Structure formats: C-alpha cells, structure tokens
Amino acid sequence: MTGITEADVAAVIGRIDEIIMREVVRTGASRPELRRAFALAKGPADFSTHTALPARMRRLVDLLAVALPEQGPPPPHRPAAMRGIDRAA
C-alpha cells in the first residue's frame, strides 16, 4: 500500500499549513490511518489511547491536532460600536 498524498490529506482535513501538510505526507501513513488519526485528533484528549498507538499514528495525531482549529466555544459577539474599544488611546 502506498502512502498518502497531499490531495489525500486535503480531502480529509481541508486546507492546512504547508509545513504540516508535508510532515503528514512524510509519515508514509495509509488513508485509513489518516482518517483514524483525524478522528482521534478531533476528539477529546485521552493520553492512555495516545500512548497505546504506534509511533506513526502518534505523530499523525500530534500533527493533526496542531493543524485543526481550536475546538472551544466561538468568541463572544461584540456589537460594531464596541469593536476596538478595549484598545487604549
């Protein structure tokens, strides 16, 4: 089985940083490994699961976790009149 390509990564994750993209491709992971790593990176952190993974999967999960946007709540909405008010004059 051949390793993943940049097109494979983009199809699963979308647009990510070019350096991270190259590192993900360099792992030589398969498409199923990429999909599994993506699911693990999106989910809640579980160190027992992470340490039980093979080295290549741990590397993929780490790279994808960095590439994914924050999973926290969206920033609070501020009315247009209030934008920039926190900047000191």
C-alpha positions as CSV (number, residue, x, y, z in Angstrom):
1,M,0.0,0.0,0.0
2,T,1.3,3.4,-0.9
3,G,1.5,6.4,1.4
4,I,-0.9,9.3,1.4
5,T,-0.5,12.3,-0.9
6,E,-1.2,16.0,-0.3
7,A,-4.5,15.5,-2.2
8,D,-5.5,12.7,0.3
9,V,-4.7,15.0,3.2
10,A,-6.6,17.9,1.8
11,A,-9.6,15.7,1.1
12,V,-9.8,14.5,4.8
13,I,-8.7,17.7,6.6
14,G,-9.1,20.6,4.2
15,R,-6.5,23.4,3.9
16,I,-3.7,23.3,6.4
17,D,-0.3,24.8,6.8
18,E,2.1,23.7,4.1
19,I,4.8,22.5,6.5
20,I,2.3,20.4,8.5
21,M,1.0,19.0,5.2
22,R,4.5,17.9,4.1
23,E,5.1,16.4,7.6
24,V,1.8,14.4,7.4
25,V,2.7,13.1,4.0
26,R,6.2,12.2,5.1
27,T,4.8,9.8,7.7
28,G,4.0,7.4,4.9
29,A,0.6,6.7,6.5
30,S,-2.2,5.0,4.7
31,R,-5.6,6.6,4.0
32,P,-7.3,4.6,6.8
33,E,-4.5,5.6,9.2
34,L,-5.0,9.3,8.2
35,R,-8.8,9.0,8.8
36,R,-8.3,7.4,12.2
37,A,-5.7,9.9,13.2
38,F,-8.0,12.7,12.2
39,A,-10.9,11.3,14.3
40,L,-8.5,10.9,17.3
41,A,-7.2,14.5,16.9
42,K,-10.7,15.9,16.7
43,G,-11.9,14.0,19.8
44,P,-11.2,14.7,23.5
45,A,-7.6,14.1,24.6
46,D,-7.1,10.7,26.1
47,F,-3.5,10.0,27.0
48,S,-4.0,6.3,27.5
49,T,-5.2,5.9,24.0
50,H,-2.5,8.2,22.6
51,T,0.4,6.3,24.3
52,A,-1.0,2.9,23.1
53,L,-0.8,4.0,19.5
54,P,2.1,3.0,17.2
55,A,4.7,5.8,16.7
56,R,3.4,6.7,13.2
57,M,-0.1,7.2,14.5
58,R,1.0,9.2,17.5
59,R,2.9,11.5,15.1
60,L,-0.1,11.9,12.8
61,V,-2.4,12.7,15.7
62,D,0.0,15.3,17.1
63,L,0.4,16.9,13.7
64,L,-3.3,17.0,13.0
65,A,-4.1,18.3,16.5
66,V,-1.9,21.3,15.8
67,A,-3.4,21.8,12.4
68,L,-7.0,21.7,13.5
69,P,-8.7,24.9,14.7
70,E,-9.5,25.3,18.4
71,Q,-12.5,23.1,19.4
72,G,-13.6,25.5,22.1
73,P,-16.7,27.8,22.1
74,P,-16.8,30.6,19.5
75,P,-15.6,34.0,20.7
76,P,-18.4,36.2,22.0
77,H,-20.2,38.5,19.6
78,R,-19.4,42.2,20.1
79,P,-21.5,44.9,18.6
80,A,-19.8,47.0,15.9
81,A,-19.9,50.0,18.2
82,M,-17.8,48.1,20.8
83,R,-15.1,46.8,18.5
84,G,-11.8,48.2,19.3
85,I,-12.9,49.8,22.5
86,D,-10.6,47.7,24.5
87,R,-7.6,49.4,22.8
88,A,-6.1,52.2,24.9
89,A,-5.9,55.6,23.2
